[in-house]
Amino acid sequence: FRDIRTATMDSLEIPDGDGQPDWAWVRRLKRLLEDTPLRPTLMESLDPLACFFGTPSDPHFVDLGALEHVVCNTHRAWQAAGKLRLLGLPDSLEDFALAIHVYTLHD
């Protein structure tokens, strides 16, 4: 299946053939996705990170100002290089691609 919101018992494959899907979990996840509106901007979607890593003394502290700087610089670099088009993706997916990029940053 490609989208959890449209998953059915027939569409869900388990690649290694081990066991069955947890359909209760799938139903809970589908409801959660349906009930959670997308934030209007990428930076607003990153705001919840501050709740998880909110104090500067925390080793996993997320400085949202620094994060915004990374997002802006990455956006400019990707635009200049035509990164999404090189990957065969429309520019309309840039915020999603940037969000994935940001959530995989380590430092």
Secondary structure as GFF3:
##gff-version 3
##sequence-region A 1 107
A	DSSP	three_ten_helix	4	6	.	.	.	ID=ss1
A	DSSP	alpha_helix	23	35	.	.	.	ID=ss2
A	DSSP	alpha_helix	42	46	.	.	.	ID=ss3
A	DSSP	alpha_helix	48	52	.	.	.	ID=ss4
A	DSSP	alpha_helix	64	81	.	.	.	ID=ss5
A	DSSP	alpha_helix	83	86	.	.	.	ID=ss6
A	DSSP	three_ten_helix	91	93	.	.	.	ID=ss7
A	DSSP	alpha_helix	94	103	.	.	.	ID=ss8
###
